Structures are given as structure tokens and as C-alpha cells.
Amino acid sequence: QVQLVESGGGLVQPGGSLRLSCAASEFTLDIYAIGWFRQAPGKEREGVSCINSSDGSTYYADSVKGRFTISRDNAKNTVYLQMNSLKPEDTAVYYCAADRVADPIRQCVSSQSDYWGQGTQVTVSS
């Protein structure tokens, strides 16, 4: 059974950093697009950053450009999201997802994917 497991969420002060991890089991990441999405209460799900795990091409939402970095370690079957300079508006549940169409732009803009993790809460507050 395909599984994606997120970790690394938590409570952080504005300006702080967190690194989210997405570990995959039962399939290898290197043929998929892997993305990070977030959903805050009362808001639609948003594609934050996505990566083609094979060639490393990436997409970032305008709201996180210059602050967030997505990366992958195919040997560990894991994708990371390094989040710096966090703001209160970054508060949301963050989800990892894998899409068999390895197009990170399509994945993030459409917010559609074949497989989803359970999510991890990120709260930015003083």
C-alpha cells in the first residue's frame, strides 16, 4: 500500500524555521512529482512547492519564494521542505502528495495528486 508520512511540523515564532519531511513507502519517489500543499481553516488548499523527483525541476508559490526550499533525497525516498522566515500567515496543515504525472507546475497549480499524506500542523505564532 502506498504511503506518504509527513513529519517536522510544530509551533514556531515568526521569523523562525522548520523543516518538513515526507517519507514514502511501497514506491520510489524518483518517477513522480512530489509536492507540499497547505490548507488553513476556511481557506482552499494551496500548492506551496512541488518537485520532479527525477530531474529536480521545481515550482514555488509566489507567497513562499525566497523563503522555502524543496529538495529530495531519492536514496532515502524522502522529500523535504525547508521553511525559513516563517510568518503567521504560513500557519496551516501541510500535506505531502505524489503525482504520477511528473510535472511539478501542473501538480502545484492544480492542487491535484494521486497520493496524499495525513498532514502535519505548522503554527507560526508568538
ZABADO-773638 format. One record per atom (N, C-alpha, C): residue number from 1; residue in three letters; x, y, z. Coordinates in Angstrom, 1 decimal. Atoms other than C-alpha are relative to their C-alpha. Layout:
# ZABADO-773638
i:aa:xx:yy:zz
NUM:Ala:X:Y:Z
...
***
This chain:
# ZABADO-773638
i:aa:xx:yy:zz
1:Gln:0.8:-1.2:0.0
1:Gln:0.0:0.0:0.0
1:Gln:0.9:1.2:0.0
2:Val:-0.8:-1.2:0.1
2:Val:1.4:3.4:-1.0
2:Val:-0.3:0.8:1.2
3:Gln:0.1:-0.9:-1.2
3:Gln:2.1:5.6:2.0
3:Gln:0.9:1.2:-0.1
4:Leu:-0.9:-1.2:-0.2
4:Leu:3.4:9.1:2.5
4:Leu:-0.2:0.5:1.4
5:Val:0.1:-0.4:-1.4
5:Val:4.2:10.2:6.0
5:Val:0.8:1.3:0.2
6:Glu:-0.6:-1.3:-0.2
6:Glu:4.9:13.8:6.9
6:Glu:0.5:0.1:1.5
7:Ser:-0.5:-0.3:-1.3
7:Ser:6.9:14.9:9.9
7:Ser:0.7:1.4:0.0
8:Gly:-0.8:-1.3:-0.2
8:Gly:8.6:18.1:11.3
8:Gly:-0.9:1.2:0.3
9:Gly:0.8:-1.1:-0.3
9:Gly:5.6:20.3:11.9
9:Gly:0.1:0.4:1.5
10:Gly:-0.1:-0.5:-1.3
10:Gly:5.2:22.3:15.1
10:Gly:-0.3:1.4:0.2
11:Leu:0.3:-1.4:-0.3
11:Leu:4.9:25.6:16.8
11:Leu:1.4:0.8:-0.1
12:Val:-1.2:-0.8:0.2
12:Val:7.5:28.3:15.8
12:Val:-0.4:1.5:0.1
13:Gln:0.2:-1.4:-0.1
13:Gln:7.8:32.0:16.4
13:Gln:0.2:0.6:-1.4
14:Pro:-0.2:-0.7:1.2
14:Pro:7.6:34.5:13.5
14:Pro:1.5:0.2:-0.2
15:Gly:-1.4:-0.1:0.3
15:Gly:10.9:34.6:11.7
15:Gly:0.8:-1.3:0.2
16:Gly:-0.7:1.2:-0.2
16:Gly:11.8:31.1:12.7
16:Gly:0.0:-1.0:-1.2
17:Ser:-0.1:1.0:1.0
17:Ser:12.4:27.9:10.7
17:Ser:-0.5:-1.3:0.4
18:Leu:0.4:1.4:-0.2
18:Leu:11.1:24.4:10.3
18:Leu:0.4:-0.7:-1.2
19:Arg:-0.2:0.9:1.1
19:Arg:12.0:21.5:8.1
19:Arg:-1.0:-1.1:0.0
20:Leu:1.0:1.1:0.1
20:Leu:9.2:19.2:7.0
20:Leu:0.6:-1.1:-0.9
21:Ser:-0.5:1.1:0.7
21:Ser:10.0:15.7:5.8
21:Ser:-1.2:-0.8:-0.5
22:Cys:1.0:0.9:0.6
22:Cys:7.9:13.4:3.5
22:Cys:0.6:-1.3:-0.4
23:Ala:-0.6:1.3:0.3
23:Ala:8.9:9.8:3.6
23:Ala:-1.0:-0.9:-0.7
24:Ala:0.9:0.8:0.8
24:Ala:7.4:7.4:1.0
24:Ala:0.4:-1.5:0.2
25:Ser:-0.2:1.5:-0.1
25:Ser:6.9:3.6:1.3
25:Ser:-0.8:-0.6:-1.1
26:Glu:0.7:0.8:1.0
26:Glu:5.9:1.0:-1.2
26:Glu:0.1:0.5:-1.4
27:Phe:-0.3:-0.4:1.3
27:Phe:7.0:3.0:-4.1
27:Phe:1.2:1.0:0.0
28:Thr:-1.1:-0.9:0.0
28:Thr:10.0:5.0:-5.2
28:Thr:-0.4:1.4:-0.5
29:Leu:0.4:-1.3:0.4
29:Leu:9.8:8.7:-5.5
29:Leu:0.5:0.5:-1.3
30:Asp:-0.7:-0.6:1.1
30:Asp:12.0:9.2:-8.4
30:Asp:-0.7:0.0:-1.4
31:Ile:0.7:-0.1:1.2
31:Ile:9.3:8.8:-11.0
31:Ile:-1.3:0.8:0.1
32:Tyr:1.2:-0.8:-0.3
32:Tyr:6.8:11.2:-9.5
32:Tyr:0.3:1.4:0.1
33:Ala:-0.1:-1.3:-0.5
33:Ala:6.2:14.8:-8.9
33:Ala:-0.5:-0.1:1.5
34:Ile:0.3:-0.1:-1.4
34:Ile:6.2:15.4:-5.1
34:Ile:-0.3:1.4:0.4
35:Gly:0.3:-1.4:-0.4
35:Gly:4.5:18.4:-3.7
35:Gly:-0.4:0.2:1.4
36:Trp:0.5:-0.4:-1.3
36:Trp:3.8:20.2:-0.5
36:Trp:-1.1:1.0:-0.2
37:Phe:1.2:-0.8:0.1
37:Phe:0.4:21.7:-0.1
37:Phe:-0.4:0.4:1.5
38:Arg:0.4:-0.4:-1.3
38:Arg:-1.2:23.6:2.8
38:Arg:-1.5:0.4:-0.1
39:Gln:1.4:-0.5:-0.1
39:Gln:-4.7:24.4:4.0
39:Gln:-0.2:0.5:1.4
40:Ala:0.3:-0.7:-1.2
40:Ala:-5.6:26.9:6.6
40:Ala:-1.5:0.0:0.2
41:Pro:1.4:0.0:-0.3
41:Pro:-9.0:27.0:8.3
41:Pro:-0.8:1.0:-0.8
42:Gly:0.8:-0.9:0.8
42:Gly:-11.6:28.5:6.0
42:Gly:0.6:0.3:-1.4
43:Lys:-0.7:-0.3:1.3
43:Lys:-9.2:28.6:3.0
43:Lys:0.1:-1.3:-0.9
44:Glu:-0.2:1.1:0.9
44:Glu:-8.7:26.5:-0.1
44:Glu:1.4:-0.6:0.1
45:Arg:-1.3:0.6:0.1
45:Arg:-5.8:24.1:-0.4
45:Arg:0.9:0.7:-1.0
46:Glu:-0.9:-0.8:0.9
46:Glu:-2.8:25.8:-1.9
46:Glu:1.3:-0.9:-0.2
47:Gly:-1.3:0.7:0.3
47:Gly:0.2:24.2:-3.7
47:Gly:1.1:1.0:0.4
48:Val:-1.1:-0.9:-0.5
48:Val:3.2:25.6:-1.9
48:Val:1.3:-0.2:-0.8
49:Ser:-1.2:0.2:0.8
49:Ser:6.1:23.9:-3.7
49:Ser:0.0:-1.5:-0.4
50:Cys:0.0:1.3:0.5
50:Cys:6.5:20.9:-5.9
50:Cys:1.3:-0.3:-0.8
51:Ile:-1.3:0.3:0.6
51:Ile:9.5:19.0:-7.4
51:Ile:-0.2:-1.3:-0.8
52:Asn:-0.1:1.2:0.8
52:Asn:10.1:16.5:-10.2
52:Asn:1.2:-0.8:0.6
53:Ser:-1.0:0.8:-0.8
53:Ser:12.0:13.8:-8.2
53:Ser:1.1:-0.5:-0.9
54:Ser:-1.0:0.5:0.9
54:Ser:13.8:12.7:-11.3
54:Ser:1.0:1.0:-0.5
55:Asp:-0.9:-1.0:0.5
55:Asp:15.2:15.9:-12.8
55:Asp:0.2:1.2:0.9
56:Gly:-0.1:-1.1:-1.0
56:Gly:14.8:18.2:-9.8
56:Gly:-0.6:1.3:-0.3
57:Ser:0.7:-1.2:0.3
57:Ser:12.8:20.8:-11.5
57:Ser:-1.0:0.4:1.1
58:Thr:0.8:-0.4:-1.2
58:Thr:10.8:22.8:-9.0
58:Thr:-1.0:1.1:-0.4
59:Tyr:1.0:-1.1:0.1
59:Tyr:7.8:25.2:-8.6
59:Tyr:-0.2:0.5:1.4
60:Tyr:0.3:-0.6:-1.3
60:Tyr:7.2:27.6:-5.8
60:Tyr:-1.2:1.0:-0.2
61:Ala:1.0:-1.0:0.0
61:Ala:4.1:29.6:-5.0
61:Ala:0.6:1.4:0.3
62:Asp:-0.6:-1.4:-0.2
62:Asp:4.8:33.4:-5.0
62:Asp:0.1:0.3:1.5
63:Ser:0.1:-0.4:-1.5
63:Ser:3.9:33.6:-1.3
63:Ser:1.2:-0.6:0.8
64:Val:-1.1:0.6:-0.7
64:Val:6.9:31.4:-0.4
64:Val:1.4:0.1:-0.7
65:Lys:-1.2:-0.1:0.8
65:Lys:9.5:32.2:-3.0
65:Lys:1.1:0.8:0.8
66:Gly:-1.1:-0.6:-0.7
66:Gly:12.9:33.1:-1.4
66:Gly:0.0:-0.4:1.5
67:Arg:0.0:0.4:-1.4
67:Arg:11.8:31.6:2.0
67:Arg:0.0:-1.5:0.1
68:Phe:0.1:1.4:-0.1
68:Phe:11.0:28.0:1.3
68:Phe:0.9:-0.7:-1.1
69:Thr:-0.8:0.7:1.0
69:Thr:13.2:25.4:-0.4
69:Thr:-0.4:-1.5:0.1
70:Ile:0.4:1.4:0.1
70:Ile:12.1:21.9:-1.6
70:Ile:1.2:-0.7:-0.5
71:Ser:-1.1:0.9:0.4
71:Ser:14.6:19.1:-2.0
71:Ser:-0.4:-1.4:0.1
72:Arg:0.3:1.4:-0.1
72:Arg:14.7:15.4:-2.4
72:Arg:1.3:-0.8:0.2
73:Asp:-1.0:1.0:-0.2
73:Asp:16.9:12.5:-1.3
73:Asp:-0.6:-1.3:-0.5
74:Asn:0.6:1.3:0.6
74:Asn:16.0:9.6:-3.6
74:Asn:0.5:-1.2:0.7
75:Ala:-0.6:1.1:-0.7
75:Ala:18.3:7.3:-1.7
75:Ala:-0.8:-0.3:1.2
76:Lys:0.8:0.1:-1.2
76:Lys:16.2:7.9:1.4
76:Lys:-1.5:0.0:-0.3
77:Asn:1.4:-0.1:0.4
77:Asn:12.9:8.1:-0.6
77:Asn:-0.7:1.1:0.8
78:Thr:0.5:-1.1:-0.9
78:Thr:12.3:11.4:1.2
78:Thr:0.1:1.3:-0.8
79:Val:0.0:-1.4:0.5
79:Val:11.3:14.9:0.1
79:Val:-0.1:0.9:1.2
80:Tyr:-0.1:-0.9:-1.1
80:Tyr:12.0:17.9:2.4
80:Tyr:-0.6:1.4:-0.5
81:Leu:0.3:-1.4:0.2
81:Leu:10.6:21.4:2.7
81:Leu:0.6:0.8:1.1
82:Gln:-0.7:-0.8:-0.9
82:Gln:12.9:23.8:4.4
82:Gln:-0.8:1.4:0.0
83:Met:0.8:-1.2:-0.1
83:Met:10.8:26.8:5.6
83:Met:0.7:1.0:1.0
84:Asn:-0.6:-1.0:-0.7
84:Asn:12.6:29.9:6.7
84:Asn:-0.8:1.3:0.1
85:Ser:0.7:-1.3:-0.1
85:Ser:11.5:33.4:7.8
85:Ser:-1.5:-0.2:0.0
86:Leu:1.4:0.3:0.0
86:Leu:8.1:32.0:8.7
86:Leu:-0.8:1.1:0.5
87:Lys:1.0:-1.1:-0.3
87:Lys:5.1:34.3:9.0
87:Lys:-1.2:-0.6:0.6
88:Pro:1.3:0.5:-0.5
88:Pro:1.8:33.9:10.9
88:Pro:-0.9:-0.5:-1.1
89:Glu:0.9:0.5:1.1
89:Glu:0.1:33.5:7.5
89:Glu:0.4:-1.3:-0.6
90:Asp:-0.4:1.4:0.4
90:Asp:2.1:30.3:6.9
90:Asp:-0.7:-1.1:0.8
91:Thr:0.6:0.9:-0.8
91:Thr:0.1:28.7:9.6
91:Thr:-1.1:-0.8:-0.7
92:Ala:0.9:0.9:0.8
92:Ala:-1.8:25.7:8.1
92:Ala:0.4:-1.5:0.3
93:Val:-0.3:1.4:0.1
93:Val:-1.9:21.9:7.9
93:Val:0.7:-0.2:-1.3
94:Tyr:-0.8:0.3:1.1
94:Tyr:0.8:20.9:5.5
94:Tyr:0.0:-1.5:-0.4
95:Tyr:0.2:1.3:0.5
95:Tyr:0.3:17.9:3.3
95:Tyr:1.1:-0.3:-1.1
96:Cys:-0.8:0.5:1.1
96:Cys:2.7:15.9:1.1
96:Cys:-0.8:-0.8:-0.9
97:Ala:0.7:0.8:1.0
97:Ala:1.5:14.4:-2.1
97:Ala:0.9:-0.4:-1.2
98:Ala:-0.7:0.5:1.1
98:Ala:2.7:12.4:-5.0
98:Ala:-0.9:-0.2:-1.2
99:Asp:0.8:0.0:1.2
99:Asp:1.5:12.6:-8.6
99:Asp:0.8:-0.8:-1.1
100:Arg:-0.7:0.8:1.0
100:Arg:2.3:10.1:-11.3
100:Arg:0.3:0.7:-1.3
101:Val:-0.4:-0.9:1.1
101:Val:2.4:12.9:-13.9
101:Val:1.0:0.9:0.6
102:Ala:-1.1:-0.7:-0.6
102:Ala:5.8:14.2:-13.1
102:Ala:0.2:1.4:-0.4
103:Asp:-0.1:-1.4:0.4
103:Asp:5.1:17.9:-13.8
103:Asp:-0.3:0.8:1.3
104:Pro:0.2:-0.7:-1.3
104:Pro:5.6:20.0:-10.6
104:Pro:-0.9:1.2:-0.2
105:Ile:0.9:-1.2:0.2
105:Ile:3.9:23.1:-12.1
105:Ile:-1.4:-0.4:0.0
106:Arg:1.4:0.5:0.0
106:Arg:0.8:21.1:-13.0
106:Arg:-0.5:-0.4:1.3
107:Gln:0.4:0.6:-1.2
107:Gln:0.8:19.4:-9.7
107:Gln:-0.4:1.2:1.0
108:Cys:0.2:-1.1:-1.0
108:Cys:1.1:22.6:-7.6
108:Cys:-1.2:0.9:-0.4
109:Val:1.0:-0.9:0.4
109:Val:-1.2:24.8:-9.7
109:Val:-1.4:-0.6:0.1
110:Ser:1.3:0.7:0.0
110:Ser:-4.0:22.2:-9.9
110:Ser:-0.4:-0.5:1.4
111:Ser:0.2:0.6:-1.3
111:Ser:-3.6:21.0:-6.3
111:Ser:-0.6:-1.4:-0.1
112:Gln:0.5:1.4:0.2
112:Gln:-4.4:17.5:-7.6
112:Gln:1.2:-0.9:0.1
113:Ser:-1.1:1.0:-0.1
113:Ser:-2.3:14.4:-6.8
113:Ser:-0.6:-1.4:0.2
114:Asp:0.5:1.4:-0.1
114:Asp:-2.7:10.6:-6.8
114:Asp:0.0:-0.5:1.4
115:Tyr:-0.2:0.5:-1.3
115:Tyr:-1.5:10.0:-3.3
115:Tyr:0.3:1.2:1.0
116:Trp:-0.1:-1.1:-1.0
116:Trp:-1.7:12.1:-0.1
116:Trp:0.4:-0.6:1.3
117:Gly:-0.3:0.3:-1.4
117:Gly:-0.2:12.0:3.4
117:Gly:-1.1:0.5:0.9
118:Gln:1.0:-0.4:-0.9
118:Gln:-2.1:12.7:6.5
118:Gln:0.1:1.5:0.5
119:Gly:-0.2:-1.4:-0.4
119:Gly:-0.7:16.2:7.1
119:Gly:0.7:0.2:1.3
120:Thr:-0.7:-0.4:-1.3
120:Thr:1.3:17.9:9.8
120:Thr:-0.3:1.5:0.2
121:Gln:0.4:-1.4:-0.3
121:Gln:0.3:21.1:11.6
121:Gln:1.3:0.9:0.1
122:Val:-1.0:-1.1:-0.2
122:Val:2.5:24.2:11.3
122:Val:-0.7:1.2:0.5
123:Thr:0.6:-1.2:-0.6
123:Thr:1.7:27.1:13.6
123:Thr:1.1:1.0:0.2
124:Val:-1.0:-1.1:-0.2
124:Val:3.6:30.4:13.5
124:Val:-0.7:1.0:0.8
125:Ser:0.6:-1.0:-1.0
125:Ser:2.8:32.5:16.5
125:Ser:1.0:0.3:1.0
126:Ser:-0.8:-0.4:-1.2
126:Ser:4.5:34.5:19.2
126:Ser:-0.7:-0.3:1.3
***
